[in-house]
Amino acid sequence: MKMMKIVGLLCLSVSILTAADVVKIERMSLELATEVAKRSVEACRAQGYWVSAVVVDRSANVQVVMRDTYAARFTMQIAEEKANAVIMGGTDSATLVSNRADIRNELNNIDGLIMMRGGLAVKSGDVLLGAVGVSGAPGGDLDAACAAKALKSLEERLAFSLMDDADEE
C-alpha cells in the first residue's frame, strides 16, 4: 500500500513537471472563418467591388479562401499575403506598413508576405484567432473597410466565442 502511494506521487510529480509541454491553442472553427470571409466579400460587393477574402489561422495556415465571381485570380494570393502580414506583424497590415516603412522592400521579398493595407486581425477579446486579408477593391483602405465591416458584424459572436469553449470544459 505504501509503495502504491509512492508510485502515485511520482506519477503525479512527473505529470505536473511535463504539463507545460502541451499548450492549448485557440483556433477558429471552419464555420466562423467562413463567415468572416463571406461577410468581407459581401461588404465589398455591396459597394460594387469584386474581391477575394482569405482567412488564416494564428499560425498563418490558410483556413478559408473566397473569391467573388468577377474577382481576378491574383486577388486570392494578395489577400492571403495581407493576412500573413497581420500574423507576422501582430497588428493590422496598414499599421505594419506604416511602422516598418524602413524595411518595407525587404519584407516584400519574404515569400508569402505583402506590405499592403487590407489585412486585419481576427480576435476574441485579446486572443488572436487568425487574420483576414481582402484584395480587389480599388485601394487597400477599401479592402480593410470591407474586412472591418465583416468583423464588426461578427463582434458579439467573436466576443463570446472563447466563453463557449470554457462552458464545454
Backbone bond lengths (Angstrom), bond angles and torsions (degrees), N, CA, C in turn:
res aa  C-N    CA-C-N  psi(-1)  N-CA   C-N-CA  omega(-1)  CA-C   N-CA-C  phi
1 M - - - 1.453 - - 1.517 110.30 -
2 K 1.347 115.37 -43.42 1.452 120.15 -179.85 1.534 109.55 -64.13
3 M 1.319 116.51 -39.78 1.462 121.46 -180.00 1.534 110.42 -64.18
4 M 1.322 118.14 -37.92 1.466 122.03 179.07 1.525 110.20 -64.49
5 K 1.327 117.55 -38.50 1.461 120.98 178.11 1.516 110.54 -65.02
6 I 1.317 117.12 -41.37 1.467 121.44 179.80 1.526 110.03 -64.64
7 V 1.326 116.27 -45.46 1.469 120.09 178.44 1.537 109.89 -62.35
8 G 1.305 116.86 -41.55 1.458 121.14 178.29 1.517 111.98 -61.57
9 L 1.322 116.67 -43.11 1.469 120.58 178.12 1.522 111.37 -65.54
10 L 1.325 116.75 -39.15 1.462 120.08 178.38 1.532 110.90 -64.19
11 C 1.309 116.09 -42.96 1.475 119.80 178.33 1.519 110.75 -63.64
12 L 1.319 117.40 -41.34 1.450 121.89 178.41 1.527 110.28 -63.54
13 S 1.322 117.22 -42.93 1.461 121.81 179.11 1.521 111.10 -61.77
14 V 1.319 116.89 -43.53 1.463 120.78 179.43 1.527 110.16 -63.83
15 S 1.333 117.55 -41.88 1.463 119.37 -178.79 1.525 111.06 -67.36
16 I 1.314 118.05 -33.95 1.462 120.88 177.31 1.524 109.78 -68.07
17 L 1.327 116.83 -41.87 1.460 120.31 -179.48 1.523 112.46 -66.31
18 T 1.311 118.15 -33.01 1.467 120.62 -176.86 1.522 112.87 -97.41
19 A 1.322 118.34 0.47 1.460 120.82 -178.71 1.522 111.92 -58.66
20 A 1.318 118.52 -33.93 1.463 121.66 -179.42 1.529 111.90 -75.11
21 D 1.318 117.64 -7.12 1.462 120.44 179.32 1.522 112.66 -76.00
22 V 1.305 116.95 -13.43 1.460 121.63 179.07 1.525 107.35 -122.08
23 V 1.332 116.20 128.56 1.452 119.69 -179.31 1.524 109.80 -121.11
24 K 1.297 115.39 149.59 1.458 121.58 177.43 1.526 107.45 -94.00
25 I 1.306 116.35 129.35 1.457 121.50 179.23 1.521 108.55 -116.09
26 E 1.313 115.21 125.35 1.458 120.34 179.04 1.524 109.04 -75.53
27 R 1.313 116.66 133.67 1.470 122.17 178.82 1.522 109.55 -135.26
28 M 1.317 114.29 153.43 1.464 120.07 175.17 1.519 109.32 -76.62
29 S 1.298 115.30 147.48 1.463 119.29 171.01 1.523 108.12 -74.70
30 L 1.310 116.24 161.02 1.454 120.85 175.14 1.530 109.96 -59.04
31 E 1.313 116.82 -38.18 1.461 121.15 -178.52 1.527 111.46 -63.31
32 L 1.329 116.97 -44.54 1.462 120.12 179.61 1.527 110.90 -67.46
33 A 1.325 117.26 -44.97 1.468 120.96 179.18 1.533 110.77 -60.21
34 T 1.313 116.49 -39.71 1.461 121.22 178.48 1.525 110.93 -64.37
35 E 1.314 116.63 -42.49 1.468 120.69 178.49 1.524 111.39 -63.28
36 V 1.340 117.76 -40.70 1.464 121.10 178.48 1.527 109.70 -60.52
37 A 1.326 116.87 -47.54 1.473 120.84 -179.83 1.524 110.77 -64.54
38 K 1.320 116.84 -47.88 1.468 121.60 -176.78 1.521 111.49 -60.99
39 R 1.314 116.32 -45.91 1.465 119.39 -178.18 1.530 111.48 -69.88
40 S 1.322 117.61 -30.25 1.467 120.76 175.67 1.524 110.08 -65.22
41 V 1.330 116.48 -47.28 1.464 121.32 178.56 1.529 109.92 -62.63
42 E 1.312 117.12 -44.28 1.466 120.77 -179.16 1.529 112.15 -64.15
43 A 1.342 116.79 -36.89 1.465 120.14 179.09 1.523 110.69 -63.88
44 C 1.323 116.76 -39.84 1.466 119.58 177.36 1.523 111.37 -72.83
45 R 1.308 117.17 -39.40 1.473 120.63 179.38 1.524 110.44 -59.39
46 A 1.330 117.12 -38.83 1.461 121.36 179.64 1.530 111.61 -61.39
47 Q 1.325 116.01 -23.39 1.468 120.48 178.32 1.533 111.85 -98.48
48 G 1.318 116.62 3.06 1.457 120.77 177.44 1.521 114.60 89.20
49 Y 1.339 116.92 17.31 1.465 121.01 -179.63 1.523 109.92 -107.72
50 W 1.327 116.58 134.04 1.460 122.40 176.44 1.516 107.20 -97.42
51 V 1.323 116.99 115.07 1.462 121.13 -173.41 1.526 111.60 -131.70
52 S 1.311 113.02 170.85 1.463 121.40 167.24 1.518 107.64 -116.75
53 A 1.318 115.65 149.32 1.461 121.70 174.50 1.522 107.58 -128.63
54 V 1.319 115.41 134.36 1.461 121.31 177.60 1.517 107.98 -124.74
55 V 1.322 115.83 130.35 1.458 121.76 176.63 1.519 107.56 -110.27
56 V 1.339 115.28 128.54 1.463 121.29 176.99 1.523 108.38 -115.86
57 D 1.331 115.88 156.01 1.462 119.28 176.12 1.528 109.32 -82.14
58 R 1.307 116.91 -177.42 1.469 121.40 -175.31 1.518 113.38 -67.28
59 S 1.321 117.77 -9.06 1.468 121.84 175.51 1.523 111.36 -104.32
60 A 1.318 117.23 7.86 1.460 124.68 179.85 1.526 112.99 70.91
61 N 1.314 116.76 25.81 1.464 120.60 172.10 1.520 107.88 -87.58
62 V 1.318 116.64 131.59 1.464 120.64 -179.12 1.520 109.79 -63.32
63 Q 1.332 114.54 130.98 1.450 119.68 178.16 1.528 111.37 -111.10
64 V 1.344 116.71 -40.41 1.463 120.56 -179.71 1.529 109.07 -143.83
65 V 1.324 115.40 136.68 1.465 122.30 172.54 1.518 107.05 -124.29
66 M 1.340 116.30 128.15 1.452 120.20 178.62 1.524 108.29 -134.63
67 R 1.323 115.39 120.61 1.472 121.49 179.48 1.518 108.36 -116.03
68 D 1.341 115.57 125.31 1.457 119.32 177.90 1.527 109.26 -69.09
69 T 1.285 116.16 161.02 1.462 123.75 -170.63 1.523 114.45 -47.90
70 Y 1.313 117.80 -48.73 1.460 120.67 -175.21 1.529 113.96 -102.46
71 A 1.301 118.24 7.06 1.470 120.23 179.10 1.525 109.44 -70.42
72 A 1.318 115.70 138.46 1.465 120.52 178.68 1.522 109.87 -65.02
73 R 1.316 116.47 149.88 1.464 119.99 -177.73 1.524 112.21 -62.65
74 F 1.326 117.11 -27.74 1.465 120.80 -179.08 1.520 112.12 -66.22
75 T 1.333 116.33 -22.62 1.459 119.29 -179.10 1.531 111.73 -64.58
76 M 1.323 116.83 -26.72 1.473 119.36 178.58 1.526 110.58 -66.71
77 Q 1.322 116.78 -45.71 1.465 120.87 179.88 1.525 110.89 -64.87
78 I 1.314 116.62 -44.54 1.462 120.22 -178.72 1.527 110.35 -63.97
79 A 1.335 117.07 -42.56 1.469 120.70 178.84 1.521 110.73 -61.14
80 E 1.333 117.03 -42.47 1.466 120.33 178.34 1.520 110.76 -62.06
81 E 1.309 117.06 -43.81 1.462 120.80 -178.12 1.527 112.05 -67.77
82 K 1.324 117.22 -31.25 1.466 120.76 174.09 1.529 109.98 -66.66
83 A 1.330 116.92 -44.38 1.466 120.91 178.97 1.531 110.19 -63.37
84 N 1.325 116.92 -40.36 1.470 120.43 177.95 1.520 111.68 -62.07
85 A 1.327 116.86 -36.99 1.468 120.83 178.68 1.529 110.75 -62.28
86 V 1.323 116.44 -36.07 1.467 120.66 177.42 1.527 109.73 -62.63
87 I 1.320 116.47 -46.16 1.463 120.31 -179.32 1.530 110.04 -63.84
88 M 1.328 117.03 -45.07 1.458 120.23 -179.34 1.530 111.71 -64.92
89 G 1.328 116.84 -43.10 1.455 120.67 -174.63 1.514 115.28 -86.79
90 G 1.316 116.97 -17.53 1.460 120.00 179.98 1.522 113.49 73.36
91 T 1.321 116.99 16.04 1.456 122.15 179.36 1.519 108.31 -152.58
92 D 1.339 116.96 171.78 1.457 118.62 178.98 1.528 109.33 -62.36
93 S 1.314 116.51 156.25 1.464 119.89 -172.65 1.527 112.54 -66.82
94 A 1.329 119.00 -30.28 1.468 120.72 177.72 1.520 110.73 -64.29
95 T 1.323 116.96 -42.46 1.463 120.75 178.31 1.524 110.29 -66.54
96 L 1.322 116.81 -40.78 1.462 120.30 178.05 1.529 110.46 -61.29
97 V 1.326 117.09 -44.92 1.467 120.98 179.33 1.524 110.18 -58.69
98 S 1.322 116.17 -44.50 1.464 119.16 -178.15 1.531 112.36 -72.91
99 N 1.332 117.25 -39.46 1.474 120.27 -179.61 1.517 113.15 -70.79
100 R 1.321 117.74 -30.21 1.466 120.73 -175.12 1.523 112.51 -116.84
101 A 1.323 115.63 34.35 1.467 120.10 177.07 1.521 111.10 -57.95
102 D 1.349 116.38 -27.18 1.468 121.17 -179.49 1.526 113.08 -64.13
103 I 1.332 117.24 -27.76 1.472 119.85 179.88 1.526 111.80 -126.61
104 R 1.313 116.02 24.86 1.464 120.90 -178.50 1.530 111.85 -55.30
105 N 1.308 117.50 -47.11 1.468 120.50 -178.59 1.523 111.59 -62.41
106 E 1.322 116.69 -40.08 1.462 120.02 179.37 1.526 110.84 -65.84
107 L 1.330 116.75 -41.92 1.461 120.27 179.85 1.529 111.17 -65.99
108 N 1.324 117.57 -33.64 1.459 120.62 177.06 1.522 112.36 -65.73
109 N 1.322 117.39 -17.09 1.464 121.00 178.57 1.525 112.97 -87.01
110 I 1.319 117.06 -4.54 1.462 120.78 177.22 1.519 107.94 -81.66
111 D 1.319 116.15 124.72 1.456 121.29 -179.54 1.526 110.09 -58.07
112 G 1.326 116.04 126.05 1.463 120.46 176.88 1.513 114.54 97.11
113 L 1.334 118.48 -1.03 1.464 121.88 179.09 1.514 110.40 -121.08
114 I 1.324 115.12 149.72 1.458 120.43 170.12 1.524 106.98 -144.60
115 M 1.297 115.01 134.77 1.461 120.74 -177.48 1.526 109.22 -91.51
116 M 1.326 115.05 81.24 1.461 122.42 179.25 1.529 109.36 -141.42
117 R 1.306 116.01 154.39 1.461 120.58 174.66 1.525 109.86 -71.81
118 G 1.334 115.66 153.95 1.466 120.26 177.64 1.510 114.01 124.83
119 G 1.337 117.60 5.28 1.459 121.32 177.21 1.517 110.45 -116.18
120 L 1.336 116.94 133.87 1.466 122.15 -179.98 1.520 110.51 -131.79
121 A 1.321 115.23 149.06 1.461 121.34 176.51 1.523 110.04 -73.98
122 V 1.321 116.17 144.70 1.459 122.66 171.50 1.522 105.41 -106.79
123 K 1.328 115.74 115.04 1.461 120.86 -175.06 1.515 111.49 -128.14
124 S 1.319 114.22 153.73 1.451 121.86 167.36 1.519 105.04 -116.62
125 G 1.313 116.52 104.04 1.464 120.22 -170.40 1.521 108.46 65.12
126 D 1.323 116.18 -123.22 1.462 120.73 177.68 1.522 112.74 -98.27
127 V 1.317 117.54 4.44 1.458 121.56 -176.79 1.529 109.76 -90.72
128 L 1.331 115.85 120.64 1.456 121.13 178.14 1.525 109.42 -75.89
129 L 1.327 116.05 119.98 1.461 121.04 177.68 1.518 111.28 -97.83
130 G 1.323 116.33 -26.79 1.453 121.37 -178.10 1.504 109.91 166.52
131 A 1.336 115.94 -153.52 1.460 120.86 -179.50 1.517 109.38 -151.60
132 V 1.329 114.79 157.81 1.460 121.25 174.72 1.521 107.35 -123.75
133 G 1.314 115.24 135.49 1.457 121.73 173.57 1.510 108.51 -118.70
134 V 1.331 115.68 139.13 1.462 121.38 179.28 1.520 107.57 -125.64
135 S 1.334 116.08 139.98 1.461 120.71 179.07 1.521 110.17 -146.38
136 G 1.326 115.53 141.30 1.460 120.65 175.86 1.507 114.29 133.58
137 A 1.327 117.77 -24.09 1.463 119.94 175.81 1.531 107.71 -72.90
138 P 1.329 117.86 161.11 1.466 119.20 -178.73 1.529 112.55 -77.70
139 G 1.317 115.71 64.43 1.462 121.87 178.49 1.503 111.65 138.74
140 G 1.325 115.60 139.65 1.458 121.00 -179.22 1.511 113.70 -62.76
141 D 1.344 116.92 -29.29 1.453 119.44 177.78 1.529 111.02 -64.77
142 L 1.328 116.48 -35.24 1.468 120.73 177.69 1.529 110.93 -73.06
143 D 1.340 116.35 -38.21 1.472 120.24 174.53 1.529 109.79 -59.18
144 A 1.331 116.16 -47.05 1.469 121.40 -179.07 1.526 110.88 -63.23
145 A 1.330 116.94 -37.60 1.465 120.08 179.59 1.530 111.11 -63.77
146 C 1.329 116.74 -37.47 1.467 119.97 177.68 1.529 110.66 -65.77
147 A 1.326 116.31 -43.85 1.465 120.20 178.10 1.522 110.48 -63.89
148 A 1.333 116.62 -41.14 1.467 120.81 -179.94 1.528 110.85 -63.78
149 K 1.328 116.46 -39.62 1.468 119.69 178.34 1.528 110.53 -64.07
150 A 1.327 115.97 -40.97 1.468 119.76 178.06 1.522 110.91 -62.54
151 L 1.315 116.69 -46.92 1.469 120.51 -179.01 1.525 110.69 -65.40
152 K 1.317 117.01 -37.69 1.469 120.82 177.70 1.531 109.87 -62.12
153 S 1.327 116.97 -39.71 1.464 120.08 -179.41 1.529 112.10 -69.35
154 L 1.325 116.25 -19.31 1.467 121.41 179.11 1.532 111.99 -106.18
155 E 1.318 116.53 10.66 1.462 122.27 -173.59 1.527 113.46 -53.26
156 E 1.311 117.33 -48.06 1.464 120.71 -178.48 1.527 110.93 -66.70
157 R 1.319 115.96 -43.39 1.471 120.29 178.89 1.529 110.64 -60.80
158 L 1.332 116.50 -42.80 1.474 120.33 178.55 1.527 111.23 -66.26
159 A 1.319 116.57 -40.78 1.460 120.68 -178.13 1.521 112.16 -60.91
160 F 1.325 116.22 -36.22 1.461 119.79 -175.54 1.527 113.47 -100.50
161 S 1.329 117.59 0.94 1.466 119.63 -175.10 1.523 112.79 -63.45
162 L 1.315 118.61 -39.67 1.462 119.93 179.17 1.516 111.56 -74.83
163 M 1.322 117.27 -27.24 1.467 120.20 176.83 1.514 110.12 -65.14
164 D 1.343 117.12 -37.34 1.461 121.06 178.25 1.510 110.68 -59.91
165 D 1.350 116.44 -41.10 1.467 120.59 179.08 1.519 111.06 -64.22
166 A 1.317 117.30 -39.06 1.460 120.70 -179.62 1.523 110.96 -65.30
167 D 1.323 116.28 -35.14 1.464 120.24 178.81 1.520 112.36 -65.86
168 E 1.342 116.55 -30.93 1.464 120.69 -177.26 1.515 112.52 -76.58
169 E 1.322 117.56 -22.67 1.486 120.38 -175.98 1.484 113.87 -78.98
